[in-house]
Amino acid sequence: EDQTMNSEKKPKRLIDLEDPEVEVLLNQFASSLIGQDEFKSDFRKQIKIFRLFNSIGEQPILSLFLIGPSGVGKTETARILSKLLAPEEPLPQINFGNYSSKDSLNSLIGSPRGYMGSEEGELTMKIERSKSGVILIDEFEKGDSAVWSFFLDLLESGKFTDSQGEEHDLNGYTMVFTSNTPRTDVRAVFPPELLSRFNIKVEFSPLSDKEKKTFVSRYITSVAEKYRSRVDESLEETDAIAEQTLQEIDTVNEENIRVLKNNARKWFTDYTARRKRLNDRKN
């Protein structure tokens, strides 16, 4: 029975798609991720290289190392890719900002037998609970040297052994590593042998005002459509709402997409409250 369950839990990976499916996915990815055109072009090329070299046993994992300021799309890259590959599955995500340095490796792959702490590591747990063939490693600069050595081996072999001695095969996975480390400090922070393992190393640039407006407009349109279908079907046309949002939200002076999203949420909450008060008065 366990074997049947395990076979059903095969991850959905880029190597499992047919060529036309990859093309569709890449086009959807390019339109979903706002900005970062240079990265998107490089990503397209690297996927073709990865699929070829994985098929002949030469490249087990596609690895992306994304640096840049907070809120420009690094984490979103992994989320979008995972959603396109495995829409119903959670994205396996490890954030080293949550780990204390000396216990990083134990937190990741579990404590050795006989030690206090979690026997099952976070990485093991998350890949076992999701069919997504994408793994996100956030705030990678906060991992310690033991963690970096672990990923050095994993990117090379495509496999790792957890603290209980069980081997996990991540062949065909895409791993997205993010860091807020400034470009000028990357070589001082990370060992050169680790940096050389990444297939794509790219700095994400801040979004232009046009790109930020596109983000807010898309987000509010999506929120308004959900609100109309679940709360109030008399809501105005979403285009008109998005236009009003852009007139009333400051996109010029805010660089962080997450902050813009929060501002858009606050605006929409105020907007629906104003609308409700007007309707109550009419009635």
C-alpha positions as a Markdown table, in Angstrom:
| # | Residue | x | y | z |
|---|---|---|---|---|
| 1 | Glu | 0.0 | 0.0 | 0.0 |
| 2 | Asp | 2.9 | 2.4 | 0.9 |
| 3 | Gln | 4.5 | 1.7 | -2.5 |
| 4 | Thr | 1.2 | 2.6 | -4.3 |
| 5 | Met | 1.0 | 5.9 | -2.3 |
| 6 | Asn | 4.6 | 6.7 | -3.1 |
| 7 | Ser | 4.2 | 6.1 | -6.8 |
| 8 | Glu | 1.1 | 8.4 | -6.8 |
| 9 | Lys | 3.3 | 11.1 | -5.2 |
| 10 | Lys | 5.6 | 11.5 | -8.1 |
| 11 | Pro | 6.7 | 15.1 | -8.4 |
| 12 | Lys | 5.7 | 17.3 | -11.3 |
| 13 | Arg | 9.0 | 18.4 | -12.9 |
| 14 | Leu | 10.1 | 20.3 | -16.0 |
| 15 | Ile | 11.7 | 17.2 | -17.3 |
| 16 | Asp | 8.4 | 15.4 | -17.4 |
| 17 | Leu | 6.8 | 17.8 | -19.9 |
| 18 | Glu | 6.7 | 17.4 | -23.7 |
| 19 | Asp | 8.4 | 20.2 | -25.7 |
| 20 | Pro | 5.1 | 22.0 | -26.6 |
| 21 | Glu | 4.0 | 21.9 | -22.9 |
| 22 | Val | 7.3 | 23.5 | -21.9 |
| 23 | Glu | 6.7 | 26.2 | -24.5 |
| 24 | Val | 3.2 | 27.0 | -23.1 |
| 25 | Leu | 4.6 | 27.0 | -19.6 |
| 26 | Leu | 7.4 | 29.4 | -20.4 |
| 27 | Asn | 5.0 | 31.8 | -22.2 |
| 28 | Gln | 2.7 | 31.7 | -19.2 |
| 29 | Phe | 5.7 | 32.2 | -16.8 |
| 30 | Ala | 7.0 | 35.2 | -18.9 |
| 31 | Ser | 3.6 | 36.9 | -18.7 |
| 32 | Ser | 3.0 | 36.2 | -15.0 |
| 33 | Leu | 6.4 | 37.4 | -13.7 |
| 34 | Ile | 6.4 | 41.2 | -14.1 |
| 35 | Gly | 9.7 | 42.7 | -15.3 |
| 36 | Gln | 13.1 | 40.9 | -15.2 |
| 37 | Asp | 13.1 | 40.4 | -19.0 |
| 38 | Glu | 16.8 | 39.5 | -19.1 |
| 39 | Phe | 16.3 | 36.8 | -16.5 |
| 40 | Lys | 13.3 | 35.4 | -18.4 |
| 41 | Ser | 15.3 | 35.1 | -21.6 |
| 42 | Asp | 18.1 | 33.4 | -19.8 |
| 43 | Phe | 15.7 | 31.1 | -18.0 |
| 44 | Arg | 14.2 | 29.9 | -21.3 |
| 45 | Lys | 17.6 | 29.0 | -22.6 |
| 46 | Gln | 18.7 | 27.2 | -19.4 |
| 47 | Ile | 15.5 | 25.1 | -19.3 |
| 48 | Lys | 16.4 | 23.7 | -22.8 |
| 49 | Ile | 20.0 | 23.0 | -21.6 |
| 50 | Phe | 18.7 | 21.4 | -18.4 |
| 51 | Arg | 16.2 | 19.1 | -20.2 |
| 52 | Leu | 18.9 | 17.9 | -22.6 |
| 53 | Phe | 21.6 | 17.3 | -20.1 |
| 54 | Asn | 19.3 | 15.8 | -17.5 |
| 55 | Ser | 18.1 | 13.3 | -20.2 |
| 56 | Ile | 21.7 | 12.0 | -20.5 |
| 57 | Gly | 22.4 | 11.9 | -16.8 |
| 58 | Glu | 24.6 | 15.0 | -16.7 |
| 59 | Gln | 22.6 | 17.5 | -14.8 |
| 60 | Pro | 20.3 | 16.3 | -12.0 |
| 61 | Ile | 19.0 | 19.7 | -10.8 |
| 62 | Leu | 18.2 | 23.1 | -12.4 |
| 63 | Ser | 19.4 | 25.7 | -9.9 |
| 64 | Leu | 18.7 | 29.5 | -9.9 |
| 65 | Phe | 20.5 | 31.9 | -7.6 |
| 66 | Leu | 18.5 | 35.2 | -7.5 |
| 67 | Ile | 19.8 | 38.3 | -5.7 |
| 68 | Gly | 18.4 | 41.8 | -5.4 |
| 69 | Pro | 16.3 | 44.0 | -3.0 |
| 70 | Ser | 13.2 | 42.7 | -1.2 |
| 71 | Gly | 9.9 | 42.7 | -3.1 |
| 72 | Val | 11.1 | 42.6 | -6.7 |
| 73 | Gly | 10.0 | 39.1 | -7.7 |
| 74 | Lys | 12.6 | 36.6 | -6.5 |
| 75 | Thr | 10.3 | 34.5 | -4.3 |
| 76 | Glu | 7.5 | 35.1 | -6.8 |
| 77 | Thr | 9.6 | 33.4 | -9.5 |
| 78 | Ala | 9.4 | 30.1 | -7.5 |
| 79 | Arg | 5.8 | 30.5 | -6.7 |
| 80 | Ile | 4.7 | 31.1 | -10.3 |
| 81 | Leu | 6.8 | 28.2 | -11.6 |
| 82 | Ser | 5.4 | 25.8 | -9.0 |
| 83 | Lys | 1.8 | 26.9 | -9.6 |
| 84 | Leu | 2.2 | 26.4 | -13.4 |
| 85 | Leu | 3.8 | 22.9 | -12.9 |
| 86 | Ala | 1.6 | 21.7 | -10.0 |
| 87 | Pro | -1.4 | 24.0 | -9.5 |
| 88 | Glu | -2.9 | 22.2 | -6.5 |
| 89 | Glu | 0.3 | 21.6 | -4.6 |
| 90 | Pro | 2.0 | 23.7 | -1.9 |
| 91 | Leu | 5.4 | 25.1 | -2.8 |
| 92 | Pro | 8.1 | 23.5 | -0.7 |
| 93 | Gln | 9.8 | 26.5 | 0.9 |
| 94 | Ile | 12.7 | 26.8 | 3.4 |
| 95 | Asn | 13.5 | 30.2 | 4.9 |
| 96 | Phe | 16.9 | 30.3 | 6.5 |
| 97 | Gly | 15.9 | 33.6 | 8.2 |
| 98 | Asn | 14.0 | 31.3 | 10.6 |
| 99 | Tyr | 17.0 | 29.2 | 11.5 |
| 100 | Ser | 19.6 | 29.7 | 14.2 |
| 101 | Ser | 23.0 | 29.3 | 12.5 |
| 102 | Lys | 24.4 | 26.4 | 14.5 |
| 103 | Asp | 21.4 | 24.2 | 14.1 |
| 104 | Ser | 20.7 | 25.0 | 10.4 |
| 105 | Leu | 21.6 | 21.6 | 9.1 |
| 106 | Asn | 19.7 | 19.7 | 11.8 |
| 107 | Ser | 16.6 | 21.9 | 11.1 |
| 108 | Leu | 17.0 | 21.1 | 7.4 |
| 109 | Ile | 17.5 | 17.3 | 7.3 |
| 110 | Gly | 16.6 | 16.4 | 10.9 |
| 111 | Ser | 18.6 | 15.7 | 14.1 |
| 112 | Pro | 20.7 | 12.6 | 14.3 |
| 113 | Arg | 19.3 | 9.7 | 16.3 |
| 114 | Gly | 19.7 | 10.3 | 20.0 |
| 115 | Tyr | 19.7 | 14.1 | 19.8 |
| 116 | Met | 17.0 | 16.4 | 21.1 |
| 117 | Gly | 15.0 | 18.1 | 18.5 |
| 118 | Ser | 13.1 | 17.3 | 15.3 |
| 119 | Glu | 13.9 | 13.9 | 13.9 |
| 120 | Glu | 12.4 | 14.8 | 10.6 |
| 121 | Gly | 14.0 | 17.8 | 8.9 |
| 122 | Glu | 12.0 | 20.6 | 7.2 |
| 123 | Leu | 13.3 | 19.8 | 3.7 |
| 124 | Thr | 12.4 | 16.1 | 4.0 |
| 125 | Met | 9.0 | 16.9 | 5.4 |
| 126 | Lys | 8.1 | 19.5 | 2.7 |
| 127 | Ile | 9.2 | 17.4 | -0.3 |
| 128 | Glu | 7.3 | 14.4 | 1.0 |
| 129 | Arg | 4.1 | 16.5 | 1.4 |
| 130 | Ser | 4.1 | 18.2 | -2.1 |
| 131 | Lys | 4.2 | 17.0 | -5.7 |
| 132 | Ser | 5.7 | 20.3 | -6.8 |
| 133 | Gly | 9.1 | 19.8 | -8.6 |
| 134 | Val | 10.1 | 23.3 | -7.4 |
| 135 | Ile | 11.9 | 24.0 | -4.1 |
| 136 | Leu | 12.4 | 27.6 | -2.8 |
| 137 | Ile | 15.3 | 28.4 | -0.5 |
| 138 | Asp | 14.8 | 31.9 | 0.8 |
| 139 | Glu | 17.4 | 34.1 | 2.6 |
| 140 | Phe | 20.2 | 31.6 | 1.6 |
| 141 | Glu | 22.9 | 33.9 | 3.0 |
| 142 | Lys | 21.7 | 33.1 | 6.5 |
| 143 | Gly | 22.6 | 29.4 | 6.2 |
| 144 | Asp | 25.9 | 28.3 | 7.7 |
| 145 | Ser | 28.9 | 26.6 | 6.1 |
| 146 | Ala | 27.5 | 23.1 | 6.9 |
| 147 | Val | 24.3 | 24.0 | 5.0 |
| 148 | Trp | 26.3 | 25.4 | 2.1 |
| 149 | Ser | 28.3 | 22.1 | 1.9 |
| 150 | Phe | 25.1 | 20.2 | 2.0 |
| 151 | Phe | 23.7 | 22.1 | -1.0 |
| 152 | Leu | 27.1 | 21.8 | -2.8 |
| 153 | Asp | 26.7 | 18.0 | -2.7 |
| 154 | Leu | 23.0 | 18.1 | -3.5 |
| 155 | Leu | 23.3 | 20.2 | -6.6 |
| 156 | Glu | 26.1 | 17.9 | -7.8 |
| 157 | Ser | 24.5 | 14.5 | -7.1 |
| 158 | Gly | 20.8 | 15.4 | -7.1 |
| 159 | Lys | 20.4 | 13.3 | -3.9 |
| 160 | Phe | 20.7 | 13.7 | -0.1 |
| 161 | Thr | 20.5 | 11.5 | 2.9 |
| 162 | Asp | 18.5 | 12.7 | 5.9 |
| 163 | Ser | 19.5 | 12.2 | 9.5 |
| 164 | Gln | 17.6 | 8.9 | 9.7 |
| 165 | Gly | 19.7 | 7.5 | 6.9 |
| 166 | Glu | 17.0 | 7.7 | 4.2 |
| 167 | Glu | 18.1 | 8.8 | 0.7 |
| 168 | His | 15.9 | 11.3 | -1.2 |
| 169 | Asp | 16.3 | 11.6 | -5.0 |
| 170 | Leu | 15.6 | 15.2 | -6.3 |
| 171 | Asn | 16.5 | 14.4 | -9.9 |
| 172 | Gly | 14.6 | 16.8 | -12.2 |
| 173 | Tyr | 13.8 | 19.3 | -9.6 |
| 174 | Thr | 14.2 | 23.1 | -10.0 |
| 175 | Met | 15.7 | 24.8 | -6.9 |
| 176 | Val | 15.4 | 28.6 | -6.5 |
| 177 | Phe | 17.8 | 30.2 | -4.0 |
| 178 | Thr | 17.2 | 33.8 | -3.1 |
| 179 | Ser | 19.3 | 36.3 | -1.2 |
| 180 | Asn | 19.2 | 40.0 | -0.4 |
| 181 | Thr | 23.0 | 40.2 | -0.4 |
| 182 | Pro | 24.2 | 43.1 | -2.6 |
| 183 | Arg | 25.9 | 42.1 | -5.8 |
| 184 | Thr | 29.2 | 43.6 | -4.6 |
| 185 | Asp | 29.2 | 41.4 | -1.5 |
| 186 | Val | 28.2 | 38.1 | -3.1 |
| 187 | Arg | 31.7 | 36.8 | -3.6 |
| 188 | Ala | 32.7 | 37.7 | -0.1 |
| 189 | Val | 29.7 | 36.0 | 1.4 |
| 190 | Phe | 29.4 | 32.7 | -0.6 |
| 191 | Pro | 32.2 | 30.3 | -1.3 |
| 192 | Pro | 33.3 | 30.2 | -5.0 |
| 193 | Glu | 32.7 | 26.5 | -5.4 |
| 194 | Leu | 29.1 | 27.0 | -4.4 |
| 195 | Leu | 28.5 | 29.9 | -6.7 |
| 196 | Ser | 30.0 | 27.9 | -9.6 |
| 197 | Arg | 27.3 | 25.2 | -9.0 |
| 198 | Phe | 24.3 | 27.5 | -9.8 |
| 199 | Asn | 23.0 | 27.3 | -13.4 |
| 200 | Ile | 21.6 | 30.8 | -13.4 |
| 201 | Lys | 23.0 | 33.7 | -11.2 |
| 202 | Val | 21.1 | 36.9 | -11.7 |
| 203 | Glu | 20.5 | 40.2 | -10.0 |
| 204 | Phe | 16.8 | 41.2 | -10.0 |
| 205 | Ser | 16.4 | 44.9 | -10.7 |
| 206 | Pro | 13.8 | 47.2 | -9.1 |
| 207 | Leu | 10.6 | 47.4 | -11.2 |
| 208 | Ser | 9.8 | 50.5 | -13.3 |
| 209 | Asp | 6.7 | 52.5 | -12.5 |
| 210 | Lys | 5.0 | 51.1 | -15.5 |
| 211 | Glu | 5.7 | 47.5 | -14.2 |
| 212 | Lys | 4.5 | 48.4 | -10.7 |
| 213 | Lys | 1.3 | 49.8 | -12.2 |
| 214 | Thr | 0.8 | 46.6 | -14.2 |
| 215 | Phe | 1.2 | 44.6 | -10.9 |
| 216 | Val | -1.3 | 46.7 | -9.0 |
| 217 | Ser | -3.8 | 46.6 | -11.8 |
| 218 | Arg | -3.6 | 42.9 | -12.3 |
| 219 | Tyr | -3.8 | 42.2 | -8.6 |
| 220 | Ile | -6.9 | 44.5 | -8.0 |
| 221 | Thr | -8.6 | 43.0 | -11.1 |
| 222 | Ser | -8.1 | 39.5 | -9.7 |
| 223 | Val | -9.3 | 40.6 | -6.2 |
| 224 | Ala | -12.4 | 42.4 | -7.6 |
| 225 | Glu | -13.4 | 39.4 | -9.7 |
| 226 | Lys | -13.2 | 37.1 | -6.7 |
| 227 | Tyr | -15.2 | 39.6 | -4.6 |
| 228 | Arg | -17.8 | 39.9 | -7.3 |
| 229 | Ser | -18.3 | 36.1 | -7.6 |
| 230 | Arg | -18.2 | 35.4 | -3.8 |
| 231 | Val | -19.5 | 38.5 | -2.0 |
| 232 | Asp | -21.3 | 41.0 | -4.2 |
| 233 | Glu | -22.2 | 40.4 | -7.8 |
| 234 | Ser | -23.3 | 44.0 | -8.4 |
| 235 | Leu | -19.7 | 45.2 | -8.1 |
| 236 | Glu | -18.6 | 47.6 | -10.9 |
| 237 | Glu | -16.5 | 46.6 | -13.9 |
| 238 | Thr | -13.1 | 45.5 | -12.8 |
| 239 | Asp | -11.3 | 47.8 | -15.3 |
| 240 | Ala | -12.9 | 50.9 | -13.8 |
| 241 | Ile | -11.9 | 49.7 | -10.3 |
| 242 | Ala | -8.3 | 49.0 | -11.4 |
| 243 | Glu | -8.1 | 52.5 | -13.0 |
| 244 | Gln | -9.4 | 54.2 | -9.8 |
| 245 | Thr | -6.8 | 52.2 | -7.8 |
| 246 | Leu | -3.9 | 53.4 | -9.9 |
| 247 | Gln | -5.1 | 57.0 | -9.5 |
| 248 | Glu | -5.2 | 56.7 | -5.7 |
| 249 | Ile | -2.2 | 54.5 | -4.9 |
| 250 | Asp | 1.3 | 55.9 | -5.0 |
| 251 | Thr | 3.4 | 53.5 | -7.1 |
| 252 | Val | 6.2 | 55.9 | -7.8 |
| 253 | Asn | 7.7 | 56.1 | -4.3 |
| 254 | Glu | 7.3 | 52.5 | -3.3 |
| 255 | Glu | 9.8 | 49.9 | -4.6 |
| 256 | Asn | 8.5 | 46.8 | -2.8 |
| 257 | Ile | 5.8 | 44.7 | -4.5 |
| 258 | Arg | 4.7 | 43.2 | -1.1 |
| 259 | Val | 4.1 | 46.7 | 0.3 |
| 260 | Leu | 2.2 | 47.7 | -2.9 |
| 261 | Lys | 0.0 | 44.6 | -2.5 |
| 262 | Asn | -0.8 | 45.5 | 1.1 |
| 263 | Asn | -1.6 | 49.1 | 0.0 |
| 264 | Ala | -3.9 | 47.7 | -2.7 |
| 265 | Arg | -5.6 | 45.5 | -0.2 |
| 266 | Lys | -6.2 | 48.4 | 2.2 |
| 267 | Trp | -7.5 | 50.5 | -0.7 |
| 268 | Phe | -9.9 | 47.8 | -1.8 |
| 269 | Thr | -11.2 | 47.3 | 1.7 |
| 270 | Asp | -11.8 | 51.1 | 2.0 |
| 271 | Tyr | -13.4 | 51.2 | -1.4 |
| 272 | Thr | -15.9 | 48.4 | -0.7 |
| 273 | Ala | -16.7 | 50.0 | 2.7 |
| 274 | Arg | -17.4 | 53.4 | 1.1 |
| 275 | Arg | -19.6 | 51.6 | -1.5 |
| 276 | Lys | -21.6 | 49.8 | 1.1 |
| 277 | Arg | -22.2 | 53.0 | 3.0 |
| 278 | Leu | -23.5 | 54.7 | -0.2 |
| 279 | Asn | -25.8 | 51.7 | -0.9 |
| 280 | Asp | -27.1 | 51.7 | 2.6 |
| 281 | Arg | -28.0 | 55.3 | 2.4 |
| 282 | Lys | -29.9 | 54.8 | -0.9 |
| 283 | Asn | -31.9 | 52.0 | 0.7 |
